[in-house]
Amino acid sequence: MDVHHKTIYAWSQEHGGDSRRQSATLGELGRAIRGPQLICRTSQELQKKYGETFLLMMGSHRVIIINQHAHAKEVLLKKGKIFAGRPRTVTTDILTRDGKDIAFGDYSAAWRFHRKIVHGALCMFGEGSASIERIICAEAQSLCCTVSEAAAVGLALDLAPELTRAVTNVVCSLCFNSSYSRGDPEFEAMLHYSQGIVDTVAKDSLVDVFPWLQVFPNADLHLLKHCVAIRDKLLQKKYDEHKADYSDHVQRDLLDALLRAKRSAENNNTADIDAESVGLSDDHLLMTVGDIFGAGVETTTTVLKWAVAYLIHHPDVSHKPLLCFFIGSI
């Protein structure tokens, strides 16, 4: 029994849990892993049998199910550090080089330090010529011009890749101080690998529950490894370019900020930071940038696609400022 399991066991006893009814059965596990909607329904059924807090063994992983908002609040706020970690899975290990990132990395000194560096680097875009607002406005203007040009000659235009390109350029400016034009082969490769990663990571794969299944042929794992290889090649190219013209006196983007932190730690310029203890290796830096880039593009693009779809079906609200409309409807 690990420390997390001991903690939740003691915590569940404190809140009236029945230790004789803590663990769900293998059959119940089979129902739980078939899909997200079924997981929610199964969780509700198990709550009636095992109580508001119970343990579910998913392969080698102990999963604590909490079905009461007061208990969830206590777990997230009062015991946040205990439950701040992330479980290791086969697909996320492939994606992050064994957890050397922020999104899927375990809670540790390296995780806290990387998060601090990323937050500081992003804050520098709040003012001055590198203002995030100016970057977004420039890309929005470019997108509007593309749409207007297509409309002027009566051409149908697929907005999906155009929205993705606009968002990608904003995030590229933050991470790499660069952007892409229409039809750029590197951008097309990025679209390909991004979609492949979204389609294969954390999609209720049995290999994440039972890691030994990876010894068998697996189309999803093969696709994921292929897409990660393309992503890593692009990230390495950007990383090498930044290292070649890096200057301590100029911080252009997130990658520069991470390189500065790495060099500072290696030169012992930061008393409370040790390069080895916080994991400031090339892999950590690349995976950290990959996190910001991947998450920023996919989530923002998806929101914009839904916003456009909403406006198409509700043209009566299209004359209102979009941001004001959504904020006002919350």
Buried (B, 14 or more C-beta within 10 A) or exposed (E): EEEBEEBBBEBBEEBEBEEEEBEBEEEBBEBBBEEEEEBEEBBEEBBEEBBBBBBBBBBEEBBBBBBEEEBEEBBEEEEEEBBEEBBBBBBBBBBBBBBBBBBBBEBBEBBEBBEEBBEEBBEBBEEEEBEBEEBBEBBEEBBEEBEEEBEEEEEEEEBEBBBBBBBBBBBBBBBBBEBBEEEEEEBEBBBBBBEBBBEBBEEEBBBBBBBEBBEEEBEBBEBBBBBBEBBBEBBEEBBEBBEEEBEEEEBBBBBBBBBBBBBBBBEEEBEEBBBEEBBBBEBBBBBBBBBBBBEBBBEBBBEBBEBBEBBEEEEEEEEEEBEEBBEEEE
